[in-house]
């Protein structure tokens, strides 16, 4: 997923004698990339006279990345971010009262920045009615911050345990996040997915433990070096913690996994027969490289890329995944990937300079493991009751291919319920196209249809 969220703190050099129409960039600016991704750029000046720039995309999360190089002069500014392989260069246009420039990240797109006043900024604030209701409404459950140990990794994990009112013991679930540096609420595009899910379940009498991924927020450990199997160990530690709580009905303890969490839940179910049930939300069921190829194809088309552009990207990715699955050692794989991306740039299948970012991404320990994983053998061994949900408009874990894969792998398990939910996307929001560009714009965090399907099925177990 593209990231257009950058924080730049560096020096703007301005001439001492500016022309009458020269524009100092201090202030708030806003613009749209490809008419879809909004950037808000706030420029301030320190007491020492240095300009500091913060670029935030209301439509694409809250990540902060410093620019490596920034230059500015009379009516021009430019900066670049090596990590994202992107740069922006603009000149001030006095007639339009705007910065007119080009944003380059794989491809070049025009980016016009205009003043952002307080009223316009307030209008951009996203409405999240489900989360607002949680904050305002009285609760019939308690919410307590907790910590627990992953003894294997020797780290402490932090989370929140919600317990229904009453004596208990209560049926309970552990929530396991999808890929990415997720906190306990699985916050994506300002949507607190697991907060809404936990609130709904606990109101129905189900205890819920949700936690920050290792190395994220209040949890200890190193996120960057962790793989899916490390995150599975963390999930097992969460289950083990609930087994120490007297409020939990140990015969009704299960797990809900979303996306990558849908890979992890079956791993734990196979290795932990005492686990009562699992819920798989948008869970991959076939080789991950195949899922990623279909994901990139569908996402590219949904984002308006041409068939030719999509086919080029598919070719580059397919060959890269083949190298990663070749069985060679890490050093050899890195060398082959670099040569592959260099050649792709020469052939015009990849934008100039884009190979470095691709290589960096695929060299991460998580990607090295994730891309090679085949969920089918593990799914075939699951004996617990299983609810499988996929959104009809899911472009990240496409419903048909993955639900068909689950049907094939879990055919021996007679207690599996599989549902394709109409009009829902990968986050289980009611959507129009399913594109990730919609995630932040949709006000709904989790569809009531999905919430009711999950709680109703768990209470039957």
FILUM-906568 format. One record per residue: y negated, x negated, z of N, C-alpha, C, O in turn; residue in one letter. Coordinates in steps of 0.1 Angstrom, whole numbers, plus 5000, padded with zeros to 4 digits. Example, Ala and Ser with C-alpha at 12.3 -4.5 7.8 and 13.67 -1.06 7.14 Angstrom:
<recs>
505748685078504548775078503348685078503348585085a
502248725071501148635071500048715079498948665080s
</recs>
This chain:
<recs>
501249925000500050005000498849915000498749825008x
497849944992496649864991495849875004495749985009x
495249765008494349765019492949735014492749635008x
491949825018490649795014489749795026488549835026x
490249745037489649745050489349605055490349535058x
488149565055487849425057486749405067485849485067x
486849305076485749275084485249135081486049045081x
484049125078483548995073482448955083481449025085x
482548835090481548785099481148645094481848555097x
480048635087479648505081478148515077477548615080x
477748405071476248385069475848435056476448405045x
474748515056474048545043472848455043472048455052x
472648385032471448295031470448365022470648395011x
469248395028468248465020467048375018466648295027x
466348385007465248305004464048345013463948465017x
463248245016462048275025461048355018460248425024x
460948345005459948414997460548504987460848474976x
460848634992461548734984460548804975459448824979x
460948844963460148924955459849064961460549094970x
458849134956458449254963459649354964459649434973x
460549354954461649454954462849394960463949464959x
462849274966464049214971464649304983463949354991x
465949314983466549394993467449315002468249234998x
467049325015467949265025469049355028468849475030x
470249305029471449395031471649455044472549535046x
470749425054470949485067470949635067470049695060x
471849695073471949845073473449885070474349805070x
473550015067474850075065474950125050473950185045x
476050085043476150115029477550185027478450165035x
477650265016478950325014479150334999478250344991x
480450334995480850354981482250384979483050384989x
482650424967484050464964484650364954484050334944x
485850324957486650244948487550344940488250424945x
487350334927488150424918487950574921488750654918x
486750604928486550744931487450794942487450914945x
488250704949489150754958489050694972489050764982x
488950554972488950484985487550454989486850384983x
487150515000485750495005485650375013486450345022x
484550295011484250175019482850205025481850235019x
482850185038481550175046481250035050482049975057x
480149985046479749845049478549845058477449885054x
478749785070477649775079477249635080478049545083x
475949605078475449465078474449455089473449535090x
474649365098473649345109473249195109473749115102x
472249165117471749035118471748985133471249055141x
472248865135472348805148470948755152470048745144x
470848715165469548665170469248535163468048495161x
470248465158470048335151469648365136469448265129x
469648485132469248515119470348525109470148535097x
471648515114472748525105473148675103473148755112x
473548705091474048835087475548845090476248755086x
475948955096477348985098477649115091476949215092x
478849115085479249235077480549285082481549215084x
480649415083481849485087482149595076481249675073x
483249585070483649675059484749765064485849715068x
484549895065485649985070485850095060484950155054x
487150125057487550235049487950355057489050345063x
487150455057487650575065488950635059489650715066x
489250605047490450665040491650575041492750605036x
491450455047492650355047492750275059493050155059x
492750345071493050275083491950195090490750215086x
492250115099491250045107491449885108491049825117x
492249835099492449685099491249615097490349655089x
491049495104489849415102490349275097491149215103x
489649235086490049105080488749035077487849085070x
488648905081487348835079487348775064488448735059x
486248785058486048725045486048565047485548515056x
486648505037486748355037485448295032485048195037x
484848355022483548305017482648415015482948525010x
481348395019480348495017479048425012478648325018x
478448465002477148414997476148524994476548634990x
474948504997473848604994472548534991472348424996x
471748594983470448544980469548664977469748774981x
468548634969467648744965468348844956468548824945x
468648954963469149074956470649054951471049124941x
471348964956472748954953473548914965473048854975x
474848954965475748914975477148914970477448994960x
477948834975479448824971480248774983479748694991x
481448824984482348774994483848784988484048854979x
484748704994486148704990487048695002486648645012x
488248755000489248755011490548705005491148784998x
490948585008492148525002493348605006494248624997x
493448655018494648725022494948845014496148875012x
493948915010494149035002493949004987494049094978x
493648874984493348844970492348934963492548984952x
491248944970490149034965488748964967488648874975x
487849014959486448974961485549084956485849174948x
484249074961483249174957481949094953481549004961x
481349124942480149064938479149164933479549254925x
477949164938477049274935475549224934475249124940x
474749294926473349274926472549404930473049514928x
471449384935470649494939469849554927469249484919x
469949694926469249764915468249844922468549944929x
466949804920465849874926465650014921465250104929x
465950044909465850174903466750274910466350384913x
468050234911469050324917469050304932469750384939x
468350214938468350184952469850164957470350224966x
470550074950471950054952472349914949471749844941x
473449874955474149744951475149784940476049874942x
475049724928475949754917476849624915476349514913x
478149644917478949534917480349564913480749674908x
481249464914482649474909483549434921483349324926x
484449514924485549484933486749444926487249514917x
487249324929488449274922489549254931489449184941x
490649324928491949314936493049344927493549464927x
493549244920494549274910493949324897494249274886x
493049414898492249464887490749474891490449484903x
489949484881488449494884488049644883488349714874x
487349684894486749824894485349814898484949724906x
484449904893483049904897482949964911483650064914x
482049904919481849954932480349954935479649854935x
479750074936478350104938478150134953478750224958x
477250064960477050084974475650144976474650084971x
475550254982474250314985474050325001475050315008x
472850355005472550365019473350475025473550585019x
473850455037474650555045473850595057473750515066x
473250715057472450755068473350815078474550845076x
472850845090473650895101474251035098475451055102x
473551115091474151245088475351235078476351305080x
475251145068476351125059477551065066478651095063x
477250975076478250905083479051005092480251005093x
478251095098478951205106479751295098480851345103x
479351315085480151405077481451345073482451415069x
481551205073482751145070483851145081484951105078x
483451175093484351175104485551275101485251395098x
486751225102487851305099488151415109488151385121x
488451535105488851635114490451625116491151625106x
490851625129492251625132492551735142492651715154x
492651865137492651975146493851975156493652025167x
494951935151496151935161495851835172496251865184x
495351725170495051625180493851675189493951655201x
492851735183491751795191492251905200491751915211x
493251985195493752085204494552025216494452085227x
495251915213495951855224495051805235495251825247x
493951755231492951695240492251805249491951785260x
492151925242491352035249492252135257491852195267x
493552145252494352255258495052205271495352085272x
495352295280496152255292497552225288498052285278x
498152135295499552095292500552155302500252165314x
501752185297502752225307503752115308504952135311x
503351985307504151865309503351755314502051755313x
503951655320503251535325503351425315504251425307x
502351335315502351225306502051095314500951085320x
502951005313502850885321503050755313504050745305x
502250665315502450535308503550455316503550455328x
504450395308505550325314505750195307505150175296x
506550105313506949985306508449965309509050005319x
509149895300510549865301510849735294510049685286x
512049675297512349545292513349545281514349625281x
513149465271514149425262514749295267514149185264x
515849305274516349185280516849075270516748955272x
517349125259517849035248516648945243516848825241x
515549015240514348935235513448885246512548805243x
513748925258512948885270511448925268510548835270x
511249045264509849095263509749235270510749305272x
508549265273508249395279507549485269506649445262x
508049605268507549705259506849815267507249845278x
505749865261504949965268504950095260504950095248x
504950205267504950335261504450445270503850425280x
504750565265504350685272505550785273506250815263x
505850825285506950925288506351055291505551075301x
506651165283506251295286507351375291508451375285x
507151445303508251515309507851665311506751685316x
508651755307508351905309508251935324508751865332x
507552045327507452085341508852145345509652195337x
509052135358510352185363511152065369510751955369x
512352105374513252005380514051915371514251805374x
514351975359515151895350516651895356516951975364x
517551815351517251705340516951775326517551885323x
516251705318515751755305516451685294516851565295x
516651755283517051685270515951595267514751615270x
516251485260515251375258515451305244516551305239x
514351255239514451175227513551055228512551055235x
513950945221513150835218512650845204513350865195x
511350815202510750825189510650675184510150585190x
511150655171511150525165510350525153510550605144x
509350435152508350435142508850385128509950335127x
508050415118508250355105507750215104507350155114x
507750155092507350015090505850005092505050095091x
505449885096504049855099503849835113504649865122x
502649775117502249745131501849875138500749885142x
502849965141502550095147502450095162503250025169x
501450165167501350185181502250305185503050355177x
502250335198503150445203502950575197503850665196x
501750605192501450725185501750725170501550825163x
502250615165502450595151501150645143501250735135x
500050575147498750615141498650565127498750445124x
498550655117498450625103497350705097497250825098x
496350635091495150695085494450795095494150905092x
494350745108493750825119494550945123494051035130x
495750955118496651065123497551005134498250905131x
497651065145498551025156499851105155499951205162x
500751065147501851145143502751165155503251275158x
503051065163504051075174503351145186504051205194x
502051135187501351215197501551365195501951435204x
501351405183501551545180503051585181503251695186x
503951505177505351535178505751545193506451635197x
505351445201505751445215505151565222505851625231x
503951605219503251715225504051845222504351925231x
504451865210505251985206506551985213506952085218x
507251875213508651875219508551895234509451965239x
507651835240507651845255507151985259507652035270x
506352055251506052195254507252285252507352395258x
508252235244509452315243510552275253511652325252x
510252185262511152145273511952025270513052005276x
511451935261512151815257511351695262510151685258x
511951605269511251485273511251385262512151385253x
510151315261509951225250509451085254508451075262x
510050975249509550845251509050785238509850775228x
507850745237507250685225506650545230506150545241x
506650445222506250315226505650235215505750265203x
504850135220504150045210505249945205506049895212x
505149915192506049815186505749685193504649655198x
506749595193506549465199505449395193505249385181x
504549335202503449255197502249345193501249295188x
502349475195501349575191500749645204501549675212x
499449655204498849725216499249665229499049545231x
499949745238500249695251501649625252502049575263x
502449625241503749565241503749415238502849375231x
504549345245504649195243505549165231506249255226x
505649035228506448995217505748955205504548975204x
506448905195505848865182506148955171507348965167x
505249035167505449135156505749065143506649105136x
505048965140505048905126506448835123506848835112x
507148795133508448725131509648825132510748785130x
509348955136510349045139510949105126510249125116x
512249145126512849215115513249355119513149385131x
513849435110514349565114515349555125515349645134x
516149455125517249445135516549415149517149455159x
515449345149514749325162514149455167514249485179x
513549535158513049665162514149755166513849845175x
515349735161516449815166516849785180517149875188x
516749655183516949615197515949675207516249715218x
514749685202513649745210513949895212513749945223x
514449955202514750105203515850125213515850215221x
516850035213517950045222517450025236517950085246x
516549935238515949915251515250035256515250065268x
514650115247513950235251515050335255514850405265x
516150345248517250435252517750395266518050485274x
517950275267518550225280517550255292518050285303x
516250245289515350285300515450425304515450455316x
515550515294515750655297516950685305517050785313x
517950605304519250615311519050585326519950615334x
517950525329517650495344516850605350516550595362x
516450705343515550805348516350925352517050985344x
516150975364516951085369516551215363517251315363x
515351215357514851345351515451375337515351485332x
516251275332516851285319518251335319519051285327x
518551435311519951475309520651385300520451385288x
521551295306522151195298523151245287523451175278x
523551375289524451435279523651495267524251545257x
522351485268521451545258520351445254519251485252x
520751325253519851215249519951175235521051135231x
518951175227518951145213517851065208517051015216x
517651055195516650965189516151035177516851095169x
514851015174514151065162513550935155512750865161x
513950915143513450795136512750835123513250915115x
511550785121510750815109510750695100510450585104x
511150715087511050615077511950495081513150515082x
511350375084512250265088512950305101514050255104x
512350385110513050435121514250515118515250525126x
514250575106515450645101516550555097517750595095x
516250425095517350325093517850285107519050255108x
516950275116517350225130518150325137519150285144x
517850445137518550555145520050545142520850555151x
520550545129521950535126522550405132523750405136x
521850295131522350165137522750185152523850145156x
521850255159522050275173523150375176523950355185x
523250475167524250585169525650525167526550555175x
525750425158527150365156527450275167528650275171x
526550205173526850105183526750165197527150105207x
526250285198526050355211526650495211525950595209x
527950505212528650635211528150745221528250865219x
527450705232526950795242525750865237525350975243x
525050815227523950885221524351015216525351025208x
523751125219524151255216523851295202524751355195x
522651275197522251315184521151225178520551145185x
520951235165519851165159519151265149519751345143x
517851245147517051315137516451205128515751115132x
516751225115516251125105515151195097515351285090x
513951135098512751195091512451095080511950975083x
512651135067512351045056513050915057512450805056x
514350925059515150805061515750755048516350835040x
515550625044516250575033517750575034518250555045x
518450605023519950615024520650525014521850515014x
519850455005520450364995519750234996518850215005x
520250134989519650004990518150004990517550074982x
517549924999516149935000515349884988514249944985x
515849784981515149744969515049854958514049874951x
516149944958516150054948515150154953514450214945x
515050184966514050274971512650224968511750304964x
512350094970511050044968510650054953509450074950x
511550024944511250034930510850184926509850204919x
511650274931511250414928509950454935509150534929x
509750404947508550434954507350384947506350454945x
507350254941506250204934506050274921504850284917x
507050314915506950394902506250524904505250554897x
506750604914506150734917504650724922503850794918x
504450624930503150604936502150564925500950604925x
502550464917501650424906501250534897500050554893x
502250624893501850734884500950834891500050884885x
501250854904500450954912499050904914498050974915x
498850764914497550704915496750684902495750624902x
497350744891496650734878496950614870496250594860x
497950534874498250414865498950464853499650564853x
498750384842499450424829500950384830501350304839x
501650444821503150414820503350264818504250214823x
502450204810502650064807502349984819503149884822x
501350014827501049944839502249954849502549854856x
502750074850503850094859505050014855505749954864x
505350014842506549944838506449794840507349724843x
505149744838504949594841505249564856505949474859x
504649654864504849624879506349634882506849564891x
507049734876508549754879509249624875510149574882x
508949574863509649454858509449334868510349264871x
508149314872507849204881508649224894509249124899x
508649344900509249364913510749354912511449294920x
511349414901512849414899513349264899514349234905x
512649184892513149044891512948964904513748884907x
511849004911511548934924512648974934513148894941x
513049104934514149154943515449084940516249054949x
515649064927516949004923517048854928518048814932x
515848794928515848654933516148654948516848574954x
515548754955515648764970517148804973517648764984x
517848874965519248904967520248814961521448844961x
519748694957520648604950521548524959522548464954x
521248524972522148454981521748304983522348234991x
520648264977520148124978519448114992519148214998x
519247984996518547965009517048005007516548014996x
516448015019515048055019514047965011513248015003x
514247835012513447745004513547764989512547764982x
514847774985515047794970514447934966513947944955x
514648034974514148164970512648164969512048214960x
511948094978510448084978510048004965509048054958x
510747904961510447824949510647914937509747914928x
511747984936511948074925510948194924510548224913x
510648244935509648354935508248304931507648374923x
507848184935506548134930506548114915505648144908x
507648054910507748034896507748164888507148174878x
508448264894508448394888507048464887506748514877x
506348454898505048514898504048434889503148494883x
504148304889503348224880503548264866502548274858x
504848284862505148324848504648464845504148484834x
504748554855504248684853502748694851502248774843x
502048604858500548594855500348544841499448594834x
501048444837500848394823501148494813500548504802x
502248574816502648684806501648804806501748884797x
500848814816499948924817500649044824500049154824x
501749024830502449124837501849144851502149244858x
501149044856500549034869499148984867498948894860x
498249044875496848994874496648854879497448804888x
495748784873495448644877495248634892494448704898x
495948544898495848514913496548614922496648594934x
497148714916497848814924499248764929499748814939x
499748664923501148614927501148554941502148574948x
500048494945499948434958500148544969500848524979x
499448654967499648764977501048824977501548854988x
501648834965502948894964503948794971504848844979x
503848664969504648564975504548564990505548564997x
503348574995503148575009503748695016504348685027x
503648815009504248935015505848925015506448965025x
506448875004507848875004508448765012509648765015x
507648665016508248555025508248595039508848525048x
507648705043507748755057509148775061509948835053x
509548735073510948765078511348905077512548935073x
510448995079510749135079511149175064512149245062x
510349135054510649175041511949105036512749165029x
512248985040513448915036514648995040515648995033x
514549055052515749125057515749265052516849315047x
514649335051514449475048514949505034515749595031x
514549415024514849445010516349435007516749494998x
517049355015518449335012519349445019520549455016x
518749525027519549615035520049735027519349795020x
521349775030521949895024522349985036523249945043x
521650095037521950185049523350265048523850305058x
523850275035525050355033526250325042526750425048x
526650205044527850175052527650225067528550275073x
526450205072526150245086526150405087526650455096x
525450465077525450615077526850675077527150775084x
527750615070529150655069529850655082530850725084x
529450575091530050555104529550645115530050655126x
528450715113527750795123528650915126528950995117x
528950945138529751055143528951165150529351275152x
527751125154526851215162526351325153526251315141x
525951435160525151545153523851485147523151405154x
523551525134522451455127521651565120522151645112x
520351565122519451645114518651555104518051455109x
518751585092518051505081516951585075517251695069x
515751535075514551605069513951505059513751385062x
513551565048512751495038511651585032511951705030x
510451535030509451615023509751625008510051515002x
509551735002509651754988508751654980509151604969x
507551634985506551554978506551404984505551334981x
507551364991507651224996507751124984508751134977x
506751044982506850944972507250804977507550714969x
507350784990507750664996509250654998509850554996x
509850765003511250775004511650904996511851015002x
511650894983511851014975513051104979514151054981x
512751234980513751324986515051324979516151314985x
515051354966516351374959517251254960518451274964x
516751134957517651024957518250994971519350954972x
517351014981517750974994518651085001519551055009x
518351204999519151315004520551314997521551345004x
520551284984521851274978522651164983523851174985x
521951054987522650934993523250965006524350925010x
522451045014522951085027524151175026525151165034x
524051275017525251365015526451285012527551315017x
526351185003527451104999528051025011529251015013x
527150955018527550865029528050935041528950885048x
527551055044527851125056528751245054528851335063x
529451245043530351365040531451385050531951495052x
531851275057532951295067532451355080533251405088x
531151345082530551405095530251555092529451585084x
530951635099530851785097529651845105529351965104x
528951765113527751815120526451755115525751695123x
526251765102525051715096524251825090524851905082x
522951845093522151945087521051875079520351785084x
520951905066520051835057519051945051519452045046x
517851905052516752005048515751925040515151825044x
515351975028514251935020513152035022513252145019x
512051985028510952075032509852085021509351985018x
509652205016508752225005507352175008506752195019x
506652104998505252074998504851965009503651945011x
505851905015505551805025505651665020506551635011x
504851575024504851435020505551345029506351395038x
505451215028506151115036505851125051506651095060x
504551175054504151185068504451325073504151365085x
505051415065505451555068504151635070504051725079x
503151605062501951685061502051775049502851745039x
501451895049501351975037500451915027499251895030x
500951885015500251795006500151864992500751964990x
499351794983499251844970500051764960500851814952x
499851624961500651534952501651454959502551404952x
501451424972502351334979501851194979502351114986x
500751164972500151034971499650984985499151064992x
499850854988499350805000497850815001497250815012x
497150824990495650844990495250974997494150985001x
496151064998495851195004496051195019495451275026x
496851095025497151105039495951115048495951205057x
494951035046493751035055492851155052492151195061x
492951215040492051325037492651455042491851555044x
493951465044494551585049494251605064494451505071x
493851715068493451735082494751755091494751715102x
495751815085496951835092497651705095497851625086x
498151685108498851565111500351585109501051495103x
500951695113502351725112502551875109501951955116x
503251905098503452045095504152125106505152075111x
503652245110504452325119505852355115506752365123x
506052355102507452375097508352265101509452285105x
507852145100508652025104508852025119509951995124x
507752055126507852055141508852155146509652125155x
508852275141509752375145511152345141512152375149x
511352285129512752245125513352145135514552155138x
512552055139513051945148513352005162514451985167x
512352075168512552125182513652225182514452225191x
513752315172514752415172516152365171517052405178x
516352265163517652205161518052125174519152135178x
517152045180517451975192517852065203518852035210x
517152175205517552265216518852335214519452385223x
519352325202520752385199521852285203523052325204x
521552155204522552055206523052055221523951975224x
</recs>
